[in-house]
Structures are given as C-alpha cells and as structure tokens.
Amino acid sequence: MRITIWLSIVTFITTLYWPQLLDTSGMFSCALVIFVFMCWPRWRYLTVIPLTALYFSSFVYMTFLGGSVALVNSSSIAQNKYLLNNNNHKLSVNFIPDALAAKDNNITVHIKSLINTKNSGYFVARITAFNDQTCDFCPLIEMRWFRPSLQVQAGQVHQFKVRLKALQGNANPSGFDRQKWRYSQHIAYIASIKEHLNVINPHISLRAKLYQKVLQVTDSMSQQGSLVALIFADKSLMSMTDKNTIKELGIAHLFAISGLHIGLLFVFSFVIFNGLLKRLLPGRLLGWFSWRLVNGLGFFVCIGYGYISGFSLPTQRALLMLFLGVLMLSSKRKVSLLDLLVLCFWLMLLFDPLAILSSSLWLSFVAMSSILVFIWVMHRTNNINNQELPWWKVLLQNTMALVKGLVLLQLVLTLFMLPIQLVNFSAISLFSLVINLIAIPLFSWLIIPLTLLGSLMLVIIEPVGRWLLNVSNYLLENFLTYASQFTVGYLSISDFTISLILSVGLFVLLLCLLFLLKRFFIIKPMLLVLVTFTYIGFIILRMAEFAWDEKHTWQVEVFDVGQGLAILVKSEGEVLLFDTGPSYSSDYAVANSTILPYLNARGINELDYLFISHSDNDHAGGMFAIQQKLHIKETYVGEAALMNNERIKNKGNSQKYKQCLAGQSFRLGKLTLKVLSPSKVGKNNNDNSCVIKISDGNKSVLLTGDISKVVEQKLVNEHVSQYKNKSELKADILIAPHHGSKTSSSQAFIQQVEPQWVVFSAGYKNRWNFPILSVVERYQLLNVEHLTTANTGFIRFNVENQHIDVKTYREDLAAYWYHRHLAF
C-alpha cells in the first residue's frame, strides 16, 4: 500500500512538467496499460501510475471545459448535433469553449466573492446556466465589471450579458504566474460584463451578512483591511504599505487562511478545551474519551472558521489534512507519523488534483506537518505523571514546556519552509525567525481569537464585539508599527545564489546520510572525498558557464506586460531597460509583478540606462516603481519636458530626465546604441517616441516605441539618402511600431529594415485588436517571422557568434500544459 501511494504522489508531481494533458489516444493508451498490469500479478501495483494520470487529466477537463448532464441522453445528443449544424449559434452552445468566439453570451452566476466598494468591479462567481442551458460541470469564472450599475454580494444569483475570453495571464520567468495560480483556484475564464439582465435570487449568505456588519463596525479602524483579511480571507481592503510590510517581515502566512492558520487555531482550541475539561470533568469520568472529545471540539471550531473564511481551496485542504490527523491520533490504531503525513498528502491530491499547481499546497503541508509533529510531542508530554508535585511547579513545568514547544515549532517551520520560500519568492527575511517567535503566539493566542470572537459577538452583543475588535485593531496597529522597523532585513536573492544555497543544503544532507549509513555498511573515506570533489567541481563548472555566457552572449528580452512594452538588453554585465509597461492604479504597476522579480532573480539591482520611449501609460506606467527599487545611472525619455513636469508635480525624488534625440550614441558592453528619432519634440505623443538601434556590428535590434507611418517614412528618407541605399534602419530583430497598429508598419519601412523577426508586444484579446491582421499579413508576405507576447509570453533572443537563438516562455522556457489554455 505504501509503494502504491508513493507512486501515485510521484505521478501527481510529474504533472507539473507535462507539456500537455492526455488526449483521447493518451487516455486509451493509459486504459490499455492498466489492463496489461492487471493481468500481470507481480506488477499490479504499477497500475496506480496510469490510473493517476488518467484521473488527473479527466479531473482537469471536467473542471475547465464545462458541460451539461443533458448531453449524456441519446436524444439530447442528436438534438445538439442538429443545433450545431444550425445557424442559430446561441442555442448551439453547450460547452464554455464553444462560446469563446461569440460576441455576447447570457450567463447565470452564483456570486462567491465578498464584495466591498474597492472590489465591486472584480469578483469570482460560479456559472449555473449558460445561454439558457443548465451548466452542471462549470468552473469558477472571473467577472470584470467596468462602472457597476448595482452592488452584488456573495450568495446572490444574477444574470448577465458578457463577453467571454479564456484566462491568459502574463507569462514571464520569476514573476507571479497568475495563470497557473488561477488554474489552481479552478478559474479558467474571464467574463467582461456588458449588461446586468436580471436578479434571480437577491438573498445574500449568512457569511456575507456578517461581512457587511464587520465592514460597518470597523470602518473607522486603522487596520480594517487586516481585520477583514484575518476573518474572511479578503485582502482587498489592505493598503499596499501593510501588504509590503507583512511580506518583508516574513509573516504573510499569518494573513492567509490556510494550513498554518487552521493548525494554530486547532492548537489554541485544543489547549483551551483540554484545560476546561480537566477543570469541569475529572479524567476518571471521561477516561479514554477525554482526548477524543477535545480533538473533536477543536476540529469543529476550525470548521466554523472555514465557513467564515469561505471554504477557500487552501482552507479545504487544510481541514481535510487536519481531519485525517485528528482521526488517526484519536483512534487506538498505531500509525507512524510519516505514514500519516504521506496519506494526508495523497488524499489532498485526490480531493483536488489541481492543488499541485499552487505553492500554498506545499506551504500548508509543511506547516500542518510541523504542527502535527508538535501536537504529537505535546501529547506524549501530557502523559508524564506529575501529580505528586506542587501545583505551582506543575504550572511552571507546563509553561516552560509550552514555550519550548512554540520555539521548537517556529524553528522547525522556518527550517522546512525556507527552501519553499526561496524557490517561490526568491527572497528571505533575516529577522523572520525572531519576528515569528513574537508574531505567532501574539496572533494565535490574542489577535486571531479576539478578532473571531469579536466578529461573532457583533451578532449577539454588538458593544462587546465592537470592543473586542478595537482591542485587536490596537494590537495589530502597534505590532505593525514596531515590527516595520525590521523590514530592512528583507533580502532579494538571485536564482544563482538560491541554487547555490539549495545545492549546499542537499550536499550536507547527503553527507549526513552517508555518516548514518556507516553504522550499517562499510563506507570507505575515498567515497566521501569523491563526493566532495564532485560537488566542488560541479560548482566551479557552473560558475565558469555563467561567466562565459556573460562575456560572449548578449540578450534582448521582451517582457509579457499585457498591452504595453518593456524590453531588457544585456551585454557584458551592463543593462538597459527600454520602457516599463503599464500601471493600472497608483498602487499597482505591472513592473512590480513582472520586471522587478525577474531583475531580482538575475541579480540585477542597477540599470546603466533607462529609456522611456514616450509618456503614454502603457510604456511609462512602471517608471516610478522601477526608480524606487533600482539604482539608475542615466535616464533618457522621448518627452523630457512633459515627464520632468510630471515628476516635479508628483514630488519625485528621481534624477532629472534627459531628452532622447536623434544623433545620440552610447555604449552598452560590446554594443553600440544609436538614437534615430526624434529629431525634435512635437505635439504627437506617439511620434515623439525614442527610436534606438542596438548593434554588435553584425546583429542588431531596432526599438521603435509607438511611431506612426509619418515618422517611419521620415526615417526611410533620411537614412536611405544618407547611406546610399545601405540603410542604417536594417536590423535582424524589429520591435513592431505601436504594437502592430494599422497606423504603423508601412511596406516601405519593413522593406528598409529587412527584419528576420518582428515582435508584437500586445495584450491578449485587447480592445484595439493589436496586432491588426492586415499588418501581420504584411510581414508574412515579406517572409518575416512574427512573435506576439499575448501568445508566446516572455521572449528571449540570445545573440552569440553571429547567431540568434530565440526562446519563448510558453513554448521553450516553461512549456507546460497550464501555460496553454485548454480551450485552444
């Protein structure tokens, strides 16, 4: 049984690296392999491998593609075939993917998100009917509503007219992988609301009523966002300052209701109920039932908390793991702790196979495993007979054991969660251990219980509930104020350094394993010497490879920033950033989730040059975010006067921007940068764009911003006449002007550039339909290979020895099934 479970878990983990899910032929092959293994008694346990693969693919298809039970009826199937051949498209839609091409769809949804004034235009719902047909296997859907006409709330059922599109998150290395995370939450589609049609059920859920009551009471409290996050797992009201503070302190897990939250609440409930039962009911009356009753009461407290927090998927997984742990610990059957943890992990994956995509699964599992170990040790400690000691000595011993246990728990959590934190966040807080030693008891024993009790008392005795929430607000406010001084210990670590740290950790574990095996086997010292020198040799070769790449290769990297532009050019350790992508509010710039994480992962904390083509938001929106985090030697912009005025108006502390003008020349490593436009600043923002040619003497790239055909023709005229038909515009890589707009990419311009590749930086299904089909066809007729970031994600051009190697995120760097939508 153990081997079977382990093989199934390994198969689940391999799905992270599948290039695609099993198709019909793959499923048939799995069924055939299962049959063969079942006929071979010695290998029957291997049937779990194809069975797990088949189960995973089937679960994903059912979750994301949608459908109706009516389709299983033969009469319905015949009718649907007729409708599909009919011209009435609205009636023919039975699966969500079929509706992606439709302009309008009528959907009925059950609202899942808690709604407030800040997120009323963005919420999550579950589809119950699609174009007047019942939807039985439909996923959650992300609803976006520009200028909402009414306030919806969790529990209500509404009908909307929407335009549906597949979820296509920005795909970049090291940044937040929104598409992967949304898939782990069972969300695969985005619905842009065009019109509200009808209210099917106006009644909101009990949870939503409590939410509205808490919002009303905490409206004047400074930490309203944090209180709401702790009660309902809704962070939409938290300020960016508080979010950054808790991230840099390493206590973000305390504000995310998952394994650690549920586990700590269980420990708190266990201690309280255990103490009460010992006082109210002597052990001789309950006997063996005492331990089980305490476990059961603690588990039901966690169930109640799970309901208030909305039974999010991480919460469901944590409750499932806690239930199994409590069941095993409360039973008389002996089970090893390792077997219990492995069984819990396997059942969590069976319950929700898509959880494998979420880092919260690993964080929750490690946290819950550590807490279960803590409970196990506490249980063994409670069996010590100390009845002959005075009461004060018993109290002192119990207190010391509790403090020792909490310190040990935090040390174990920090040690085992460190690799996960490094891999997922590329950062570490130097003071996280000390902060958590204070924060975990403070949150577990005071803030969370007071907050939860206060929210419940609002329904029973409102003044008491209000007072309890005020106490929680006071504790939170003071803790964050004093702890914020330790955010200086937050360090971003490059991927190379992380690899080095993890490899050293694995090397130490290997040596420890060899020393342990010496008790049972004869291990010659020569083997230890060989292992050590092999490790050192591997590190030296890796560092030499890294130095070679830095010296001989230069790169042009196009970020996937949606509808916008951001390009990184590197040569011999020097770095240029051209444009910074868009920002959507004063608190959120795409650069924070795409560009900056990538630069941190590559160990880049300084830019030699920052070029902003022009002042439009989709090119300059992330400029202030970049300037706040990085040291920039020189900044050039296409509209210096305008942007300097904006900088002064916003009281920016950055250096003064220099005007980008034709004729300027720069050096970047072994590369030459030449500014080709503008020769002067005009009234048209797009035509003021910086146009830069970057070349090593053989291969080159042309960066064009948003120039129109007018500027293109001017460049053609100037450089053809000046260089006698040997145009300086010629480049191997062209970043398409204005994202592939019909106002740019003229035939004459393309012919003069003669690019080998053209890159369209555009958002998926953007409202301008960039790149325009006629523009793409224009490039195709001239045999130019085209790449669009909406389809490929991040694009990297490696230039070495006069050869250009192209890699894209979705096809080469991370060619996994969850980076391509199933509907396609």
N, C-alpha and C positions, 0 to 999 in steps of 0.2 A: 504493500500500500504506500509506504514511504517513497519508493522509487517512482511509482505512478504519479504521485502528487508532485514530486520534484521535476519529473519530465514535463508535466503539464505547465508548471510555473515557468520553466525554461522556454517552452513553446510560446507562452504568452509574452515573455520578454522579447523574443525574437521578432514579434510583430512590429516592434518599434523600428525595425530595419527592413521591413518588407517593401520592395519597390511598388507593389500593387497587391490588392486583395485577391483572393481566389475568385476566378471567373467560373463559368459553367463547367468548362473542361477541367479546371483545377479541382472543383468540388467533386466531379465524377472520379477523378484520379484518387482523391482522398478516400472516397467511399470504397473504391477498389482495393486500396492499400489496407483499409480496415478489415475488409473481408479476408484478405490474404493472411493478415496477422491473426485473425480469429481462428483460422483453420490451422494455425501452427502453434500448438500449446506452449512451447517454450518461449515464444515471442509475443504472447497475447498482451502482456503489459505495455508493449510498444504501441498498441492501438490508441493509447491516450494522445500520442503526438498528432496524427492526422485528425483525430476526433476534436482535439482542442483547436486546431487550425480551422476546421470546418465550422465549429461553434463560433469562433471569433468572427469569421467573415459573415456568417449568417446573421449574427447579432448586429453587426455594423450596417449591413444592408437594410435590415428591418428597421433599425433606429433612424436612418437618414433618408431613405428613399420614399417612405410613406406608402400608404395604400389603404384599401378598404376590404373588410371581410366579405363584402358582397361579390368581390371578384372570384371567390372560390366556387360560386354557383355556376353550373354549366350554362344556364340560361342568361345569367348576367354577363358571362364571358362572351357569349355570342352577341349579346346586345352591345357590349363595349366594342367589339370588333366592328360592328356596324357603325357605331358612333365615331370611331376613329377614322373611318373612311368618309364620314360625312363632313360637310363644310362648316358645320356648327362647332367651332373649336371649344367654346366654353363648356359644352356638355361632354366633350370627349376627355376632359382632364380627370384622371383618377389617381395619378401619382404626381407628387410635387415636382419632380424633374421635368415632367411634360409641360409644366406651366411657366418655366423659366423664360421661354420665348414669348409668352403672352404679355401684352402691354398692361392689361388690367386683370386682376383676379379678386373675387369676393371670398373672404375667409372669415370664419367664426373662430374666435380665440378665447381661451380661459387665461386671464391675467395671472402671472406668477409673481412678478416683482412687486415690492412695496414702493409706492410712488410718493415723491415729495416734489416741491417746487423746482428743485435742481435737476431731477432726472425725469420730469414728466414727458419729455420728448424722446425718451430712450428707455425701453423696458423689455422684459422677456415674457413670452406667453406660449401656451401650447395650443396648437391648432386642433379644433374639434370637428370642423366641417370646411370643405374646400369646394368652392363653386357649387354650393347646394348639395354636395355629396358628403356623407359621413366619412371622416378620416379616423380610422382605428389605430393605425401604426404611424403616427406622425411625430416628427421631432419637435423639440422646443424651437422657437423662432425669435430672432432679434427684431424688435419693432422699432422703427425710427419715424418720428412724427415732428415735422417742422411746423412750428406755431400750432400747438394742440388747441383744439376747439372746446375740449372739456377735460376734466380731471378723471382719469380712470384709477382703479385701485385693485389690489390683489383680491382674488375671489370672484370678481365680476366677469361676465361673459359679454363680449361685444362683437359686432360685425363691422368689418372694414373693407373698403376697396383699396387694394395695394398693388404695387409693382414689386415682384419677387425677383431676387437675384441670389445666386449661390454665395456663401460666405467665402471671401477670398481676402485673407489678411495679408498685410505686408510681409514679405519673406526675405529676411536678412540674417546673416550669421550673427550670433551673440546677442541680438536684441530679443525683445519679448515676442515669442511666437504666438500671436493671437489666434491664428487659425488652428493650430494644434490644441491650444487651451480651450477654444470654443468647442472643438470636437469632443474633448474630454468632458465638457458640460452638456453634451448631446445637442448642441446648437449647430446647425449646418446651413441656415438660410437667413437672409436679411429681407425684411418687408418694409418698403418705404410707403408710409400711409398717405394716400391721396385724399381719402374722404371717409368720414365716420358715417356708417349706414344705419346702425340700429343698436339699441341696448337690449340684449337678450335676457340677462339676469343682472339687476342693479345691486344685489346684496353683496357686501364685502365680507371677507372671512373674519373670524374672531381675532386672528393674528393681526390683520390689517386695522381692526378697531383699536387694539392695544397699541399698535404702531402710531396711529393718529393721536391717541391720548398722550403717549410719551413725547411726541413731537410738540404738542401743545404745552406740556409742563416744562420741558427742557428748552423752550425757545430762547429764553434769556440766559441760559447757562453757557459758559465759555467753551466747555468740552461736550457740547451737544452731539457733534459728529462722532466722537469717541464712544460716548454712552450708547448711541444708536448702533454703532458697529459691534459693541460687546453684547448687546441684547439680541439684535436682529440680523447680524452679519451683513449690514448695509453700510458701506463706507462712502456713499455718495455725498454725505454732509461733512466729511472730514476735510479740513483745509490741506493744501499741498504742503504747508510748513509742518503740520503734525504728521502727515504721511512720510515725509522725508526724515523727520526726527526719529520715528519708530523704526524706519528701515535702517538708518545709520547707527542706531543703538543696538540693533540685532534682536529686537523684541516684536517684530511684525507678527510672529506666530501667536502672540497673546491677543491680537486683534482679529485673528482669522479663526472662526469657529470650526475646528476640525479635531484631529486626534488628540492633540495636546490639551485643548480646551475641555473636551469631553472627559479625558483621563483625569485631569486635575480636578474637575468638578466631582468626578466619582470618588477620588481620594478624599476630598473635602466632605462629601456626603457620608462616606464610609466612617470617617473619624467621628463625625457628629452623631450619627445613628448608633455607632458602636458604644460611644460614651453614654448616650441616653438610655440604651437598652440595659447596660450594666448597672445604671442607677435605678431604673424603673423596674426591671425584671431580672432577678438574680439568675446567674448562669445555670443553676440546678433546675430551674423551671423550664428553660428552653433547651438546654443540652446542645446536641449537635445542630439543632435548627437555628441557634443564635447567629452563627456565621453566615448561614444561607439567607436568613431574613435581612441581615444588614446589607449583604450583596444585592439582594432583590430591591430593597428600598433605594439604594444608591443608583441602581440601574434605571429605576422609574423616574428619579429626579433628572437623569440625563435624557431620558425620553421626552420629558416635558420641555427641557431646554432645546432639544432637537426640533420640537414643534414650533417653538417661538422663533427659532432661527431659520425656519422654513424648510427643514429637512433637505438642505443642500446635499449634493452628492458626497463631498468630503465628510459631512456630518453623518450621512447614512453609512458610509464605510466605517467610520469610527465607532458608531453604535453597533454595527454588526460584529466588529472585532471585539468590542467590549462585552457584548452578549456571549460570544463564544468563550472568552476568557473567564467571565463570571460563571458560566455553566460548568466549565471544566474545573475551576477552582472550588466550586460549591459541591461538586459530586464526590463520591467516595472513591471513584476510579483514579488510579495513579497515572499521570501522564507527564512526560518530560516537557520542560519549558520550551525546548527547541521544536518538538513536535507540535506543541500548541501554537506557537508563532507561525510555523510553516502552514499549518492547517488554516489558521485565520487569514493569512495572506492569499492562499489559494481560493478560499471561499469568497473573499472580497473580489477577486478577479472573475470568478464565476458569476457573482452577483452583478458586476459591472465591468466587462472586459475593457471598455474604453478608459477606465481609470488608469490603465498602464501609460496613457499619454500625459498624465498630469503629474507634475513634481510633487503636488500635495499628497499623492498616494505614498510616495517614499518618505516624505517628511512625517506624515501621520503615522505610518507604520513604524518608523524608527522611534517616534515619540511614544506611541502606545506600547511598543515592545519594552522600552525603558521603564515606563510606568508600571507595566505588568510585573516586571522584574522587581520593581520597588515594592509593590503590593505583596509579592511572593515572600520577599525578605521580611517585610513588616509582619506578615502572618506567622512566619517562623519565630520572629522575635516575641510576638504576643504569647507564645506557648511557654515562655520562661516562667517558672514558678517564683514569684516574688511576694507571696502573701505574708511571709514572716517578717518582711522589712517594714519599717515605719512608713506612714503614708507620705511624708514629705520626701523620703528617699525614693519611694516608688514614683512620685510625681517628677522628681529631678531626673531619675533614670529615663522615664518615658519622654521627658522634654529633650534630654540630650540625644536620645535615640532618634527622635523626630528631626531635630536639627541636623544630626549626622546623616540621616536618610535623605533629607532635602538637598544637602550639599552634594552627597553622592549621586543623587538623581540628576542634579544640574551638571555635574562633571560628566556623567555618562551621556546625557543629552548633547552636551557640547562636543564631546569626542566623536560620537557616532553621527551627528548631524553635520559635522564640519565638512566631510567630503561632498555631501549632497549640496550644502550651501555654496561651496567653491565651484562645483560644476554648473549649478543652475544660476547663480547670481554673480560669479566672478568677483566676489568681494567678501570682506570679513571685517568684523568689528573687534578691535583689540580689547575693548572693555566689556564685550558681550557677556563673558562669564561672570564678572563682578556685578554688572547691571542686572543680569537674570537672577543671580542669587538674592537680590533685593526685590526685583520685579515679580518673579514667580510667586513667592509667598504673599507679597502685597496684593497681587491680582487674585490669587487663588483663595486667600483667606479673608480678604476685605473687599476689594473693589468689585469683583465679579459677583460674589454673593449679595453685597449691598445693592448693586445695580439690578440684579434679577429680582431680589425681594422687593425693592422699591417699585419696579415696574408692575409687579403683581399687586402690591398694596394700593396702587393707584385705582384699581378696580374695587377694592374693598374699603379702605380708609385713605382717601386721597391725600390729606395733610401728612400722614405718616409716610406714604410713598414719595411725596414731594421732598420731605426732609431727608429720606434715605438717598434719593438721587442727588440732592445737594451735597451730601457728605461724599458720595462717590465722585462728583464733579470736583470738589475741593481736593480730594486725594489725587485725582488724575492731573489736575492743573499744577499742583505743587510737584508731583513726581516728574512730569514732563519738563517743567521749568528748570529743576535742578539737574535732571539727567541730561538735558540738551547740551550741557557743557562738555559731555563726553563724546559728542558726535565727531570730534576731531580724530577719534580713533578708528573711524571708518576708512578702510583702505580698499581701493580697487586693485585687482591683481590681474596681470596679463595671463593669457592662456598658456604661454610657455612656462611661466612661473608655477601656475597651477599644476601643469603636467609634471613639473619637477618635484613639487611637494607630494603629489599623489604617488609618483614612482618611488620616492624615498620611503613613503609610508608602506607601500607594497613590499619594498626591499627589506624593511625592518620586520614586517610580518613573516616574510619568507625565512629570514634568519632565525626568528623565534620558533617557527615551525621546525626548522632543521635541528635546533637545540632540543626541542621537545622529543623529536624522533630519536635522538641519541640515546634516550632511555631504553628504546626497544630495538634499535638497529645500530650496527657499527657504521658510523659516518666518518670517513677519513677527512682530516683537515684540508687536504688538497681540494675537496669538493667545495668547502667554504671559500677558499681562496679563488677557485674558478668562478663561483657565483659572484663574488665581489668584483673581480676584474671584468667579468661580462657586463655587470651593471655600469661600472665606471666607463667602459668602452662605449656602451650604448649612449650614455650621456654626452661623451665627447663627440661622437659621430653626429648626434642630434644638434649639438651646438654648432659644429662645423657646417652642417647642412643649412642651418638658419643663417649663418654668416655669409655663405656662398650665395644664397638667394637674395640677401640684402645688397650684395655687391654687384651681381651680374644681371638681376632681373628688375625691371620697373613695371609698375601696375597702374592700370586705370580701372577703378571700381565704381560702378553706378549703383547707388542705393535704391531700394524699392521704398519710396516715401509716399506712395499713392499719387495723387495729382500734384506733382511738383518735381523738383530736381535737386539732387545732391550727388556730387562726384568727388571721389578722393583719388589723388595722383601721388604715387610714392616712388622715390628714386634715391638709392644710397642713403637711406635713413632720413631724408628730407621729405616733408609732407606739404601738399597743397589741397585745400578743400574749396571746391567751386560750388557755391550755393548751399543752402542749409535745409531745404524742404519747407513745408507749410507749418503754420501753427493754427489751432482752432479756437483758442481762448488765451487769456493772459496766463492761465495755469498750465496749459498743455501745448507743447510743441513736439512734432514728430521726431525731431532731433534727439529728444530725451530718451525715446524708446528704440531708436534705430542707430543713429550716427554715434552718439556718445558711448553706448555699450560696446559697439564694435571697436572704437578707438581705444577704450579701456582694455578690451581683450587683447588688442595688438600691442599694448604697452605704449600707446601714443598719448602724451599729455601736453604736447606743444605742436603748434602749427607754424610752419615757416611762412606760409601765405594763406590768407583767406580772401577769396574773390566772391563778391556778390554781384551777379550779372546785372540786376536791376531791382527796383524796390517792391515789386509785386510779392504778395504774401507767400505764394507757392514756391518762391525762390529765396526769400529773405526772412521767412517766418521764424526759423530756428536760430537766427543770428545771435540774439541775446542769450539764448540757452548755451550756445557754443562759447560765447565770450565769457560767460560766468564760470565755466568749468575748465577752460583751456587757456594756456598762455599763447598769445598770437603775436608773432614778430611784426608782420605787416598786413594791413587790411586795405584792399582796393575794391571800390564799388563803381557801378556804372552811373549812379546818380548821387554823387558825393554831397552836394549842397543840400538836397532834399533829405538824405538819410542822416546827415550831421544835425540838421534842424530837429529831426525826429529824436535823435539821440539826446540832444540837449533838453527837449521837451519832456522826455521820459527820465531825465536826470541820470542818464547812463554814465558809468564810470570807465567805459572803454576808451581806447585811444581814438584820436580823430581819424576819420576815414579819408583815404586818398582817392583822387579821381582816376579811374581807369581810362586811358586814352590811347588811341592808335599810335604806334611807333615805340611804345614802351617795350623793354626787353628785360628778362630776368633769367636767373639760373636756378634750377632745382636739381641738385645732384648732378648727374650727367646730362640732364635735359635742358633744352632751351625753350623759354616761353616768350612768345611774341604776341602783343596785343594788336589786333587788326581793326577793331572798331570799339567804341565810337570815336570819330574824329572831333566831334563836338556834341554837347548835350542838347537835345531838342525837347519838344513837348510830348512826344510819344514815348511812354514808358518802355514798351517792348523794344522799340528801335534804339533805345539807349543802352541796350544790353552789351555787356563786355563780350567780345568775341576773341578767343585765345587759341592759338595754335601751339601745341606742345610736341616737341620732336627730339629724337636722339640722333638725328642726321640721316636715319634710314626709315624708321617707322614713326608715325605721328598720329595725333588725335586732334580734332577740331571741336571746340566747345563754343556753342552759338547762342545760348540763352533763348530769348523769345523774338529774335529778329524776324522782320517780315520780308516779303519779296522785294520791297524797295531797297532795303539795306543789302539783301543778297545780290541784287543787280549792281549796286554801287561797288560792292567788294569784287564782283566779277570784272567790272570795267577797270577798276583801279589796278588790280593785280595782273590781269592779262596784259594790259598795255605796258605796265611797268616791267614785267618779266618776259615779254616777247613770247607769249603763248605757253611759257612754262610757269603755270600758275602756282603761286605760293599757297593757294587755297587747298591744293591737293593734300589729302590725308587718308590714312588707312581706316581710321575709325571716326565716324561722324555722329555727334550727339544731335539728333534731329532738331531743327529750329522749332520752337513753340510747340513741342510735344507732338508734332505731326499734324498741326493745324493746316487747313486749306489755304490760309493766308501766307504760308511759307513753303519751303522745299520746292522752289521752281526748277524746271527742267534744266535751265542754263546753269544754275547753281550746282545741282547734283553732278552734272557733266564736268564742271570745273574741279569739283572736289574729288571725284572718282573714288568714292569710298569702297572699301571691301565689306565693311559692316556699318549699319546705321542702327542707332539705339533710340527708341521712343520711350521716354520716361513719362508714363501716364497711369492714372488710377483705373482700377477695374470697373468697367461699365460707368465711366464718368459721364456727366451730363452733357459734355461737349462732343462725346463720341470720338475722342482722340485715341489713337491716330485715325484720321479720316481714311476711309477705304481707298479713295482715289489717290491719296498721297502714297499709301503703302504700295499700290499697284505701280505708281510712277517709279519707285525704287526697284521694284521687282523687274520691270521692263529693262532696267539698266544692269540687271544681274547683281544687285546689291543685297547681301544677306541682312535681314532685319530681325531685331530683337525688341520685344516690348516688356517692360518691367512688370506690367499687370499680369503677364503670362509666365514669365521666367523668374520673377523675383530679382534679387540681387545679381548683378552681372560683373564678372571679373575678367579683365584682359591682362594676361601675363605676357610681357614682351621680353624675349631673350634671344640673343644671337640672330637678330633679324627675323625671328619667328614669333607669331602672335598665337597664343593659346587662349581659347575662350571657354569659360566655365560659368554656368548659371546655377542659381541656388536650387531651383525646383528639379532640374534635370541632372546636375552633376554634384553639387556640394551637399545637398540633402535630398536625394531623390527617393523620398519615402511616400507611401500611399496617402498619408494625411496632408501632404502638401499639394495634392491634386484633388479637386472636388469630385465626388462620386458621380454627380450628375453629368459630368463630362466624359 
